[in-house]
Amino acid sequence: MHAAFCYTTIPDFFDGGAPSAVLPYKVPPRLGLIDDSPDRWSSLRVRIAQLNMTGEKGTVFKLVFFTRHGQAIRDPGLTDEGKAHPTMTRDAWTAEIQAGLPIPESLYCSPLRRALETHEIIFGSLVPPDQRTTLIDHCRRLCGGHTCDLRRSRTEILSAFPLSAMGADFTEDEELWQRDGIETSEDVSEQARIVLDRIFRDPATYISVTAHGRIIAGFMRCLGVPSGVLPAGGIYSVLIKAVAAVSEPLQ
């Protein structure tokens, strides 16, 4: 598939090491931001604005927060422990927003219930009440015999999560998931690239993506960073640089 953008990360702002599934899970201090000064987020916002103003044509920088859904066993909804994971993450967001962390301008999420519930717990009280969340079908496992990866219909999702936004390519019924077949790491990386390409056509600078461990590992491979296992409810923050292909204009 034609690559719309070339992705790299900007080091020295966030802890760029491979995430670890060591338990009990703890939200990284400052959501992973290395700077611990009182004006850390305002300084970062100024720096990102400078990068976008002075970067070469066709280059854009975005701060993306990848979050894995909380624990879910069999039933794709969250367990009680699974609800505790995003609650800790929400509390960390709340504290950092008070310190100047920008609220995401665009919200993206897997269409599966466990991801949507995680997203609601974290952002339901943080973003404006009318801010919609864009659901992307490729933000999940698309092959395998686990029916917990089978999404509900468009109508059912909108009924349960009315602030969800779906593109014209989001079909009423499931069409992507396959019971048989093996989803390779290369397949997952390609799905991740599709999602990244969509995100970087979005004019927003600060973005949240709530999804699943496997696809988040795919994002990391696309970005060229160590792809460890993000624990349930875990968050991975990264400043991304995208350079557009010659035929692909950037916002």
Summary of the structure (lengths in Angstrom):
residues: 251
radius of gyration: 17.3
end to end distance: 21.6
largest distance: 51.9
contacts: 791
relative contact order: 0.26
helix: 34%
strand: 18%
